[in-house]
Every structure is written in structure tokens, then in C-alpha cells.
């Protein structure tokens, strides 16, 4: 490589430091060694880090060793300035990891060692889904430092950026923004954000890598504190202007926002922010912020240029603000795209003059305006569609329809409106004339029979035309209303993602009940943040407290009445009397035996919790000043201000930490979590807000009280929040902010099957760890663990009466269990290969098993003997399901077919051949009239049971589909699979309504509860998850009656 090309290569590499002297040099070659920092007088250590570095053995696959290797190195998968990255096996827990080892020639360089340690410590401290997790730090037998991290199968973003669509690249950038915003909240700036440092995993992961030049903007971070020496670092072609000089005070989180803007600029234009032939020229362009010009124009380019403003104060002031600008653009872009599609529909309607096309165009423009109310193009085009629609109706003599579409205040509509009004009047006159003609024809029937017959035919034709037009209009209106529902569900889901709960709730409540489905109930459940509301006081609730074990809590009102509640049942257990005056402090004793209350006059009252007897009265500590709220360890305290804000300060020296600004009323109460990481405040604005410490960022607003929030309290574990209000109620909230799912952890390997009990109270899970577990859904505890299979358990099912479980395993057996005792009732043997699927008949008298031996066996549950063996599949049978009426059994196999069997004769009624890969899941609708099959070909197909005709093909999953079920009396289809997503579909139209994510690995099992209010999923992450929905109709099973 020539000296000139070597220098050009430097422009794209991370420079640990850039001396100011580079700018003063001539155009001669620049020694790359200048770009490495000089060794300090003494070794640097990772800032604010307390490290215990252990020794362990690492080595290659062929190296002889005297001691066992903890890490066995395999292929080299990458390298950096001071380290080599290998794929390795961690033998202690049998998993593959990535291990970064310091270069041998640098192993004794104190400066390089400190940089290496700093990168490991900073990355390990940033625990975020979009930042690669660090597992271990150590030193090997050759005194080389190393650290291990998650091994990602994938590629760096810069290698595939140009091959991805704008939508895909923007989605990646927004996930990078999430990671950077998190690091900023931790006081760490990356300084080297570029596509080269973003890793894209094969399963959709987006991970920000290479934190080697990250620095802390405050003394609290674990990265190196920013200094003039360390302020000059980064990749020249992406750098912000302030990163090129030696003024450390100018480099902060806004520099990272510049880099994010540079990535966005590259996405849109294909150009990096800066470009030059040599380093000196490039750094001069960086200092002057000379950005590569482009002829392209777009809203995203404007966003990128604002983020890359020369003056940092003119940039977006936070990553969240930058991300929101992009999301606003996406809403605009979707609105504009919808206008384009509507224009095409409009053009087609003007050719076909079909009412349905005009209705679809109108709906599309209305939806575009809903996404972006300022879309002038959509507003004008909507008026044009109304005019053309009215013209088509006028041409069909549908004068009433035409008049209803025209706006009397729109000048462009006046001419047609006048003609339609005149034509309607003329038609009325004509109809009146026809009535007189009928009367006259009665006396002249023999003379003008032909004329009368002709007149009647004309009248009948007009009537039929009007009826047909009205029918078409109703069909179009119904379809338009359905499309509106789809768009409203999508919009509500986005608003929930942006934590706009009240807006989402308002939007959902406006939707017609007859269109609502499981997806509506799921979203409405996510809108409700409170777990329960407790009523019983007659006056405002002014104090609340949790018991140490969190099983109980107490509330006190302004009149001195104290109530003890059970958290689990929500019942009022006991009421305590005996004091008057306002209660300032309320708490349990450490041994959970006494209840203590301090009134505003300093009097302390004590009750025995069990008996309710007041056994002690005296003067005690009233706690802190009424304006102060202290953290549990007294490190922080909150001081209320007069501007509806609160100030967090350190208790030791009263130094401000952050200001909590978000309430629109006075702050009445506050409570810290036990780890000091969060604080909740209650306010006169009827809300409580959970804040992050020390950033002061609001995490979520808790709304639901109709009066001011007088008291707030975190539970000891930090899992719950209790609020008391002037509306005389107390509310219990989930402080983890994660009511999206109930996660059941307990299996040691893949969860292969899930099933609900008929009473909706229990969930059974089967696993490759060889066990079946029965869970109590209410408290997520394990009711029983069933062991008896010798190997993987592949499937599980409840009997219709809920008394038995049937499981199938890789040991070629199916086992029938009694649930109440966990005892084995019977073992069904006969298959010659793994049992992959099991199911009970609806009457509970029979059971079916499907096997990799290509057969289905039917078992008599009275005699526990085999009744029949059905053969037909040419490969493994991996899915079976009885129809609810018991007449049919549907099976799916690796031979790419599904077969419908008559259970009375055991014969194949029809073979469904449409999939191009293995059929891994099958299902029936509740009325048995429709079937669903799911396949490795990434599609779900819906079939008519009586004819075998394919009704719909559902496409949208990016990976193989392993599970499918019907819900909402057959109106909805639910699918899940390898792409880790659960999708809710409209079974009639094939429209995707909702996508849910929560598993960290592929999903292979799915069940719907009998009341259709819960979905359970199981996957390769060894967990089962229950997804709940609020009631969406009074009787979901009668919705089609």
C-alpha cells in the first residue's frame, strides 16, 4: 500500500487521538503513529471501576494443555487496534462466545492495557438490548488481558447499508438511537458512531459496538473523564467540528447527535459527511463543518443537516428529540404514500365508476389526514374524489347519494349540486306523474295495455337500479369501516409504543364493538397501567405504606381512619381507629407486627396488626420537613418548589442532582425505590410520574385518579407503586412498567408445548428438559412438575374435564397424567419414533398421537388401549388437532401436506397440498367450518372444511411458522414462529392486525385460553409467556349470532 493510500485509509479508521499539530503540517505524509496517544506518566485505570480480574486458561483447539481450558479458541472473527477477536467455546457452561484478547505485542503496554480495560468496563456497564453484553473479564496464562461477550452471527452495517431499503436502514438507526440515549443517561458518550461499529445479527439484532473511545461527561461515569488530550478522537470522515480541536468543554452528548445525523445523511445520500484526499484536508473540513454536497432533497436530509449543525445549540438537544423527528417524518411519509395509493384508486374509479373504488379512495385520504392533519394534498384530493364520486352517482341517477357527497360551501361543487337537486325534483315530479298514469290506466286497460306494461317495466327497472346502487353503497361503506378499524388499531399500537396511553385509549373506545377482536382487548389492556383500585375511605387518602413482605399495605385518610388491605385479593382486612388529625407518616414495623402512624402534632400511635388493639401512644419522630422526601439510604432528598417541580439534591452537601419538571400542579408527595434508581412523585394534577435518577427523565405517567395524588410509595422490592388520592381511593400500579406479558421461567431447555386448562386457571408447559410443568396463572407459581419421559417432551394437552394431561416425547411414548396427584395413569407405547403431537377428542373418551414414524394412533381412554393406526403421510406427522365437533382430525406433516381424517372411519377425506415446506401446525375454528395450516414456508393458509377450498393465504412472517390457532369464534387467526413474533390476523380479509414480541428466541408453541382472553406462547428461550387482553365484547363467543 502506498503512503498516500495508507493516509486515505486513516480517514475511515478510529483514531484514539488527533494531535493539533496535524493541522499545522504540510501536505507530506502523516505518520499513523501520531494518531496514537503518548504513554502517560503513570498507567490509567478505568474510571470509577473496582475490578477483580481473575486468571483462567484459554487456548486453541489443537494446543496441548496441562490444565482444563475454560475458553477454547476457534476461528478469528475480527480485530481492532489493540485486540484480536475469536469465536470460542466456554466450557464451564457449554456455550459459544466471542472473546477479545489483547494483542501479544501490546500485552505489557500499560497505556494499551488501560484502554482495553476501559472498553470492557464501559461496555459491561451499559446493559441494554442494543449494546453487546459483556460476560467476563480476565487474564490468561500468558498474562494477556481478555474479555468475553455475546457472539453475534451477522455482519457490520456498513457492508449491507446500500443493499437495504430506506425503511430498513431507518429502523436500524432508531434502534441505535435507543442504545445511545441509554448511554447518555449513564453519562457516557460514544464518539465513534458509524455504520462500521454497528453489528446486525442474523436474527434481527442491532448492536452498538466498539466503545473504546467512549468518555464520561461527568465524574459519575465509568469511562475515562473527558480531557483536552482525550477530546480529540473519532473517525475523521464522520467527526463533529468540536471533536477536531482541543477544547474538551465543547465535546458532549451533542457530538454523538452529530454522528447520528451523519449516519442518516449517509443513508439518504450515500455520502459520508466529510471527504478529502488526505487527513490534514479532512480535519480542516471537519473543523469548518464542510459537508459533502448532494442534489437530493428530502425531509430526512433536512433532519440530518439540523443534527449536523456547526453550532451545537442549533442541533437536536437530545437523542429522543432526534428520534422523534424521524418518527414524525415516518408518519408524514406514510400519509404521503397513502395519498399516492389513493390517487391510483381514484384514477381507477374514474374509469370503472365503481362505488367501492370511490369509497376506498375516500377512506385512504381520510386515513392520510388522520396520520398527518396538515396534509393539504390529501384534503384537496378528498374534495376532488367527493366531486367525482357524486358525478358517478349522478350518472346512475343516484341523486340522493350525489347530493350527500357534495359540499354546498365548496364553489367547485355548486354546478353539480344544482344539477342533482334539479334532477331529483324532476324525478319526484315524474314519479307523481306515474301515479296519475296508473289511475288512468285502470279505465283504459284494454286500450293502452302495451303502454301500461311498458310504463311498469320502466318503473321496475328504476327501482331495481336504485336497490342495487344502495346495496353496493352499503357494501362499500362496510369495507371502508373495516379499513378504518385496521388503521385505527395500527395507530393505537404506535401511540402505545410512544407511551401516549390516554390518546390510544380514546382512539380504541371509539371503534365499533362489532368490529373489535382480541387485538382490541390486548391494546386496551396495555392502556390500563393500574393493577387495581381500592375503595373504602370516605375522605381523601393522605398516606400509604407497604408491609416489608409486600403481602399487605395500609391506607390512611384525612379523618384518621387507617385500613389494612391484602395486595393479592384486594380485600379490606381490618380498620384501625383511635386518632384524630392529619397523618404525616405511616409505616410498618420491621418485624411486620406493628403499625405506626405519626400525626401532624407529633403524636405517635401504635397498633398490634393482628388484634387491631392500640397498645402504645407517645411523641415520636415526625420524619422530615413537609417539603422534603428522603431516599431510603438518605443519600438523596427531594425538595418541592413553587413552580410545580421538584429538585433532587444530595443529602451530604445539598448539591443538585436533577430537576423533576413535568407536573402541571404542585408536587404533594414522593417516594424513592430501594436502589435509588427511580423516584415517583404525586401531584395536584391528579397524576403520578416515575422518574429515572440521576438523569431526571420521566419514565411513565400514571393517570387514573380523579383527584390530586396525596401519597405515593414504592414497595420494598420496587415492583409495585401505591398511590392515595383526594378522590378517596388508592391504586396499585406495576412499577416494572411491563404489564405486556406474564413470563414463566423454570424450564432448563426449550419450551415445546403449551396448553390452558378448561377453567382458564392453569397452564401446562412441556420442555426439552424432559419435564412437564403445571402453573397457577394467578400467581405464576408451579403447581406440579411431572417427570417420567426419558428425553425431550414435545407436546402437551389438557383433557376436556381438566383432570388429566397427555404428553408426548422423544422416547416414543405418550403419558397420561392425573393433574391433582401428578401420578402416571397410563403409558401409551406403540410408536417407533418420537411422539411430536398429542390431542384429546372433545368428548374426552379418546386421544390421538402423531409421530415421526409417519403414523397417527388413536387411543381408548377407558381401556387405555390402542384403537387404530392411521397411515397416509409420507414423512413425520408433527401436528394434529381434533375438530370441536369431534367429526374430523386434521394432521400436518413434513411431507408438506395436511390431511383431513374422518374420525368415524379413519379414512382420509382430503389432502391439502399448497405449502412448499413442512406443515408444523394445524387448527380448527370453533364452529369446525374452517381450518388453518402453518408451515416452514412462512405462510398460514385458511381452508373451508366442507369443500377443501383455500380461502386465504396469510403472509408477513419473516421466518418459519411453528404454531397457529383460531380465536374470536373464528374471526381471528393467531400465528407464531421462528422470527420471534406473534401475529394477529383478520381471518376473513387476511389483514394483519397486531404484532407482539417478547421472546428472545424462536417461538414453537401457542395456545388460546377457553375464554379467549389469554394467549400462551413457548419458545427456545426456555420460557413461556402469557399475553392477556381486556374484554372486548360482552360475549365473544356469541359475536356472530
KARAFEN-V919551 format. One record per backbone hydrogen bond with DSSP energy under -1.0 kcal/mol. CO is the residue of the C=O (numbers start at 1). NH is the residue of the N-H. If there is no record, write none. Layout:
CO | NH
CO | NH
This chain:
2 | 6
3 | 7
4 | 8
5 | 9
6 | 10
9 | 12
10 | 13
11 | 237
15 | 234
19 | 22
20 | 23
31 | 34
32 | 35
33 | 36
35 | 17
46 | 49
54 | 139
57 | 70
57 | 71
59 | 73
70 | 91
71 | 59
72 | 89
75 | 87
78 | 85
82 | 103
83 | 80
84 | 101
85 | 77
85 | 78
86 | 99
87 | 74
88 | 97
89 | 72
90 | 95
95 | 90
97 | 88
98 | 149
99 | 86
100 | 147
101 | 84
103 | 106
104 | 107
106 | 109
109 | 113
110 | 114
111 | 115
112 | 116
113 | 117
114 | 118
115 | 119
116 | 120
117 | 121
118 | 122
119 | 123
120 | 124
121 | 125
122 | 126
125 | 127
126 | 128
128 | 131
130 | 208
133 | 150
136 | 148
138 | 146
139 | 56
140 | 143
144 | 140
145 | 102
146 | 138
147 | 100
148 | 135
148 | 136
149 | 98
153 | 202
155 | 200
156 | 159
157 | 160
157 | 161
161 | 164
165 | 169
166 | 170
167 | 171
168 | 172
169 | 173
170 | 174
171 | 175
172 | 176
173 | 177
174 | 178
175 | 179
176 | 180
177 | 181
178 | 182
179 | 183
180 | 184
181 | 185
182 | 186
183 | 188
184 | 187
187 | 217
189 | 215
194 | 197
195 | 198
197 | 209
198 | 157
199 | 207
200 | 155
201 | 204
205 | 201
207 | 199
211 | 214
215 | 189
216 | 226
224 | 216
227 | 231
231 | 233
234 | 15
235 | 238
235 | 239
237 | 274
240 | 243
241 | 244
246 | 248
247 | 250
252 | 255
253 | 257
254 | 258
255 | 259
256 | 260
257 | 261
258 | 262
259 | 263
260 | 264
261 | 265
262 | 266
263 | 267
264 | 268
265 | 269
266 | 270
273 | 292
278 | 282
279 | 283
280 | 284
281 | 285
282 | 286
283 | 287
284 | 288
285 | 290
286 | 289
298 | 302
299 | 303
300 | 304
301 | 305
302 | 306
303 | 307
304 | 308
306 | 309
311 | 314
312 | 315
318 | 322
319 | 323
320 | 324
321 | 325
322 | 326
323 | 327
324 | 328
325 | 329
326 | 330
327 | 331
328 | 332
329 | 333
330 | 334
331 | 335
332 | 336
333 | 337
334 | 338
335 | 339
336 | 340
337 | 341
338 | 342
339 | 343
340 | 344
341 | 345
342 | 346
343 | 347
344 | 348
345 | 349
346 | 350
348 | 352
349 | 353
354 | 358
355 | 359
356 | 360
357 | 361
358 | 362
359 | 363
360 | 364
361 | 365
362 | 366
363 | 367
364 | 368
365 | 369
366 | 370
367 | 371
368 | 372
372 | 375
374 | 376
375 | 379
376 | 380
377 | 381
378 | 382
379 | 383
380 | 384
381 | 385
382 | 386
383 | 387
384 | 388
385 | 389
386 | 390
387 | 391
388 | 392
389 | 393
390 | 394
391 | 395
392 | 396
393 | 398
394 | 397
397 | 399
398 | 402
399 | 403
400 | 404
401 | 405
407 | 410
410 | 413
411 | 414
413 | 417
414 | 418
415 | 419
416 | 420
417 | 421
418 | 422
419 | 423
420 | 424
421 | 425
422 | 426
423 | 427
424 | 428
425 | 429
426 | 430
427 | 431
428 | 432
429 | 433
430 | 434
431 | 435
432 | 436
433 | 437
434 | 438
435 | 439
436 | 440
437 | 441
440 | 444
444 | 448
448 | 452
449 | 453
450 | 454
451 | 455
452 | 456
453 | 457
454 | 458
455 | 459
456 | 460
457 | 461
458 | 462
459 | 463
460 | 464
461 | 465
462 | 466
463 | 467
464 | 468
465 | 469
466 | 470
467 | 471
468 | 472
469 | 473
470 | 474
471 | 475
472 | 476
473 | 477
474 | 478
475 | 479
476 | 480
477 | 481
478 | 482
479 | 483
480 | 484
481 | 485
482 | 486
483 | 487
484 | 488
485 | 489
486 | 490
487 | 491
488 | 492
489 | 493
490 | 494
491 | 495
492 | 496
493 | 497
494 | 498
495 | 500
496 | 499
499 | 501
500 | 504
501 | 505
502 | 506
503 | 507
504 | 508
505 | 509
508 | 511
512 | 515
517 | 521
518 | 522
519 | 523
520 | 524
521 | 525
521 | 1030
522 | 526
523 | 527
524 | 528
529 | 734
532 | 732
534 | 730
540 | 558
543 | 556
545 | 554
547 | 550
551 | 567
552 | 547
553 | 565
554 | 545
555 | 563
556 | 542
556 | 543
557 | 560
561 | 557
562 | 576
563 | 555
564 | 573
564 | 574
565 | 553
566 | 570
571 | 566
574 | 564
576 | 562
582 | 600
585 | 598
587 | 596
589 | 592
593 | 609
594 | 589
595 | 607
596 | 587
597 | 605
598 | 584
598 | 585
599 | 602
602 | 620
603 | 599
604 | 618
605 | 597
606 | 615
606 | 616
607 | 595
608 | 612
613 | 608
616 | 606
618 | 604
625 | 628
627 | 640
629 | 638
631 | 634
635 | 651
636 | 631
637 | 649
638 | 629
639 | 647
645 | 641
646 | 660
647 | 639
648 | 657
648 | 658
649 | 637
650 | 654
655 | 650
658 | 648
660 | 646
666 | 684
669 | 682
671 | 680
673 | 676
677 | 693
678 | 673
679 | 691
680 | 671
681 | 689
682 | 668
682 | 669
683 | 686
683 | 709
687 | 683
688 | 702
689 | 681
690 | 699
690 | 700
691 | 679
692 | 696
697 | 692
700 | 690
702 | 688
708 | 726
711 | 724
713 | 722
715 | 718
719 | 735
720 | 715
721 | 733
722 | 713
723 | 731
724 | 710
724 | 711
725 | 541
725 | 728
729 | 725
730 | 534
731 | 723
732 | 531
732 | 532
733 | 721
734 | 737
742 | 1026
744 | 1024
750 | 768
753 | 766
755 | 764
757 | 760
761 | 777
762 | 757
763 | 775
764 | 755
765 | 773
766 | 752
766 | 753
767 | 770
767 | 793
771 | 767
772 | 786
773 | 765
774 | 783
774 | 784
775 | 763
776 | 780
781 | 776
784 | 774
786 | 772
792 | 810
795 | 808
797 | 806
799 | 802
803 | 819
804 | 799
805 | 817
806 | 797
807 | 815
808 | 794
808 | 795
809 | 812
809 | 835
813 | 809
814 | 828
815 | 807
816 | 825
816 | 826
817 | 805
818 | 822
823 | 818
826 | 816
828 | 814
834 | 852
837 | 850
839 | 848
841 | 844
845 | 861
846 | 841
847 | 859
848 | 839
849 | 857
850 | 836
850 | 837
851 | 854
851 | 877
855 | 851
856 | 870
857 | 849
858 | 867
858 | 868
859 | 847
860 | 864
865 | 860
868 | 858
870 | 856
876 | 894
879 | 892
881 | 890
883 | 886
887 | 903
888 | 883
889 | 901
890 | 881
891 | 899
892 | 878
892 | 879
893 | 896
893 | 919
897 | 893
898 | 912
899 | 891
900 | 909
900 | 910
901 | 889
902 | 906
907 | 902
910 | 900
912 | 898
918 | 936
921 | 934
923 | 932
925 | 928
929 | 945
930 | 925
931 | 943
932 | 923
933 | 941
934 | 920
934 | 921
935 | 938
935 | 961
939 | 935
940 | 954
941 | 933
942 | 951
942 | 952
943 | 931
944 | 948
949 | 944
952 | 942
954 | 940
960 | 978
963 | 976
965 | 974
967 | 972
968 | 971
971 | 987
972 | 967
973 | 985
974 | 965
975 | 983
976 | 962
976 | 963
977 | 980
977 | 1003
981 | 977
982 | 996
983 | 975
984 | 993
984 | 994
985 | 973
986 | 990
991 | 986
994 | 984
996 | 982
1002 | 1020
1005 | 1018
1007 | 1016
1009 | 1012
1013 | 1029
1014 | 1009
1015 | 1027
1016 | 1007
1017 | 1025
1018 | 1004
1018 | 1005
1019 | 751
1019 | 1022
1023 | 1019
1024 | 744
1025 | 1017
1026 | 742
1027 | 1015
1035 | 1038
1038 | 1041
